[in-house]
Amino acid sequence: MPKPAHVQQHLARIIDSAPREWQNAIRARFIKSAPLPPAGVAMDSQAYARWELGLPSENEQAWAELQELADYEDRYGDALRLNIGDEEICAWAQKLADDVEEFDNRIVVHARTTLSFPKLQSASPEVILQTRIDAVRRIVDMLGVEVSKPIKGESDIARAKCARWWRRRLRRHIARVVEAGAINMGLVHLNSGGYVSHSGLHRRKGQLARNAEALGRTFYKNEANQIYNLAELSALSPSNPAIRGGELMTRIRGTEEYADAHGHFGQFLTLTAPSKYHAMRLVNRGARRWAERNPKFNGADPRECQQMMLALWKRVLSKLDRKKIKRYGLRVVEPHHDGTPHWHMLVWTETEEAALALVEIIREYWLSEDGNERGAKENRVDVKRMEAGGAAGYVAKNVGHIALAEHLDVVQGQEIQMRLGLDHPDQPKPQDNSEMAAQRRVDVWAATWGIRQFQAFGTPSVTVWRELRRVSKDQPQQLDLFCPDTQRNIQRAYQACHRHGEIRADWRMFMESMGGHSCKRQDWLLRPARRAAKDGATNMYGDALTAGPVRGVEIQRGRARGHWLVSRRIAWSHCTEKPMAAHAEGVAADADGVINTAGQAAQTRQALPAAWTGFNNFRGRLPGAAAEQISISGNRESEAQTSRLDPDSAAYQRQALANRFQQAAHFFKNAH
């Protein structure tokens, strides 16, 4: 018969195997004070007293407590077992890859020669391949890791043999399982730091440190023989959160200016999930608000809640399309203190009637689940009108860049600034006293659950914006033979993407030149242009490549349709040689992943070598007489330079080759 000693033994085992931050919560949940016997009853007569009062015996109570412990391990056992470090994850990934390769080799090599697989002795190659696929699928399903597509081919077997593939999926799977366990245990709430658990925050910091180290020790060399590490290159691209945040605010400001110029109606919406998706609830205790367990919680993690809201939003968009209501704006996803996501949306419509219809459709779908619960109609969908001239800069709080912190909102004529829950003066301060504590935790929350924080809709592609910034100045001028309207719009889009002295980049002009708002993908003026994949090109796992990398933008309207504006590209190659000391110092990232290069001395670079030909990258078109004059003078100058060189020298050979190239180019130009 079970006894209380057995309960204590199993409880001690669970507590010892649990993370340190879980142990107090487990003790508070399972360690109960023993019931006192009635007055006048001796302690050795407690069993009789329990029987008199109709209470269960010690054996029955111990059995119930053991069942409770078993249920707890069934629910949180994976989170307890998978709370491991990154070194253990890497070793586990390597072991899985080796086991899959060994088992797959046994099927392929020994299926027809041994008795290990009697069902495959006379099987066809298709049956053997399907057996290999089923084996890999069973391993993935047993571990519960998330894959991007179903396992159904030879390339998927090759992925399962790769330790890198396993490592990425195990890290993501373990982080989400452990974090979901912490949420269900009630360890993620306002009073403990909010948004994520302490172990999740520590795990994300380790990931950023590994990324910064990898970027700092990986070097690439370009065509000019200049050597950079990836940290330096990343600091100059939108992968740097500071640059990405500035670009985001440029887009928001330009979208707002476009809406104000066209007299469109703007609304600020806050959308939340039903109360059963919240693990914790806030109660007032004196002057402060404290968190307690939500008895209605259904056990959904933040990713499942986000998927539910995305499904509702798709239904909203379908109905808006059926009613032909155009809309555009930005969606921002933020976490509540317990990690449950909620949405803030900036939505512009063409008329006020369309705005009212949009709100009614959103209310219809957002109240379709538990719409009659208390406070649902008042709080599930919150709508405010944006005044002209206000900007939705509260997103700067999540971007975490000081250059964006001055931007405020104007909603219903009042200037406001959105605050995260932990930033409120009445709430307890987080344990991390730095100014970026809230932004760091939001970043960890979004990275752990794979939630996209910022999503624009109804506006032109930001990829086209970035590619136009790389197009050289002469390329838009090559369209002088095409439609004037098309050329004028391309020129405006190109100018809008660049800063001209004190004139900043203008997303509003870019939107107008691209075609306005709420266009279909094929109706925008420009789209990203991709190089065609080479025949037979595959990735490292054997999947055929269907599209090459982006190489510029393509025109989709007018007689210039199909014409490319090629963006400037520099050929890079991986550099294994040791760079100079001036280049070897990497650029470290901070806890937010921001690569800070301010205050560092400019690193000296090798001078560009002399060009090996007489050509340059000029692609502009000149009138026939001017081109003829330049070609003749260039040939004469090249011949004069050649005559001054030693015929046996390498310089003489290079100059002679350049002369022949120039003559050939002049010949083909005249023939054309």
Salt bridges, closest charged atoms under 4 A:
GLU68 OE1 - LYS32 NZ 3.75
GLU73 OE2 - ARG13 NH1 3.03
ASP78 OD1 - ARG81 NH2 2.52
ASP86 OD1 - ARG171 NE 2.78
ASP86 OD1 - ARG210 NH1 3.62
ASP99 OD2 - LYS95 NZ 2.71
ASP104 OD1 - ARG132 NE 2.60
ASP104 OD2 - LYS161 NZ 2.74
ASP134 OD1 - ARG137 NH1 2.84
GLU146 OE1 - ARG176 NH1 2.89
GLU146 OE2 - ARG303 NH2 3.46
GLU154 OE2 - ARG132 NH2 2.72
ASP156 OD1 - ARG159 NH1 3.46
GLU232 OE2 - ARG605 NH2 2.74
GLU247 OE1 - ARG466 NH2 2.54
GLU257 OE2 - ARG504 NH2 3.74
GLU292 OE2 - ARG281 NE 2.79
GLU292 OE1 - ARG285 NH2 4.00
ASP321 OD1 - ARG327 NH1 2.86
GLU334 OE1 - HIS342 NE2 3.64
GLU334 OE1 - HIS344 NE2 3.21
ASP338 OD2 - HIS278 ND1 3.73
GLU350 OE2 - HIS517 NE2 2.91
GLU364 OE1 - LYS319 NZ 2.82
GLU369 OE2 - LYS276 NZ 2.75
ASP370 OD2 - LYS276 NZ 3.61
GLU373 OE1 - LYS296 NZ 3.05
GLU373 OE2 - ARG380 NH2 2.91
ASP382 OD2 - LYS384 NZ 2.72
ASP423 OD2 - LYS397 NZ 3.79
ASP426 OD2 - HIS424 ND1 3.72
ASP432 OD2 - ARG440 NH1 3.43
ASP443 OD2 - ARG204 NE 3.15
GLU467 OE2 - ARG470 NH1 2.68
GLU467 OE1 - ARG569 NH2 2.72
ASP485 OD1 - ARG488 NH2 2.22
GLU512 OE1 - ARG492 NH2 3.18
GLU512 OE2 - ARG508 NE 3.44
ASP543 OD2 - LYS149 NZ 3.40
ASP543 OD2 - ARG159 NH2 2.46
GLU554 OE1 - ARG527 NH2 3.18
GLU577 OE2 - LYS221 NZ 3.96
ASP592 OD1 - ARG440 NE 3.41
GLU628 OE2 - HIS666 NE2 3.62
